[in-house]
């Protein structure tokens, strides 16, 4: 891909981006960190979102991973422990430069391997999910003294039956792609070697359709449940403030990096 004006240095390293036909392909590429989200990824994804939105030749985007067996492990805890947690949240597009981004075009998450924490929340921010049969989806934040504060606690109950969503949120335990498919969370479950072609086929079938019709249909579908997400985000942000200023929010990442059980204080 040629370098474009304003393109972050992370493009081509932490995040890959190219356009094939009318489909944008976006790939997380931090194999040594299990594709964990750092500031560079945030800047890259934020730029890509704007690029996809502004290019009339792009009809749909596919978000996947260049790392075998891992979609995204969520927030980079090492960066948080170094005091760089604020870099993981874009001022207008939210965590990862993505979860709050205004997007009028459909995005498909192609999830191969684990989508954990913020990685699952990236997938939930997309309009469709295609999963490999060895994928797993989890929000383990409560195990680290945190919560699914990047939209997981809002979006998961909209995509799963409430009781199951609450179980996932409160236990921190992952679910299989088969369970996710049974309840309509994912569109397809395919063998890992078929993940890329199946995801691109779905994207290309969408890309062949009328852009205005696709856009208007998508907006109506997103609003179909009639819930005011603005109020939910206000509640989410208030809860996030209380959580991230707690002692346990510092203890969880520290214990993870030190490979020990956390010592919760409840404060």
Buried (B, 14 or more C-beta within 10 A) or exposed (E): EEEEEEBBEBBBEBBBBEBEBBBBBBBBBBEEBBBBBBBBBBBBBBBBBBBBBEEEEBBBBBBBBEBEBBBBBBBBBBBBBEEEBEBBBBEEBBBBBBBBBEBEBBBBBBBBBBBBBBBBBBBBBBBBBBBBBBBBBBBBBBBBBBBBBBBBBBBBBEBBEEEBBBBBBEEBEBBBBEBBBBEEBBBBBBEBEBBBEBBBEBBBEBBEEEBEEBBEEBEEEEEEEEEEBEEBBEEBEEEBEEBBEBEBBBBBBBBBEEEEEBEEEEE
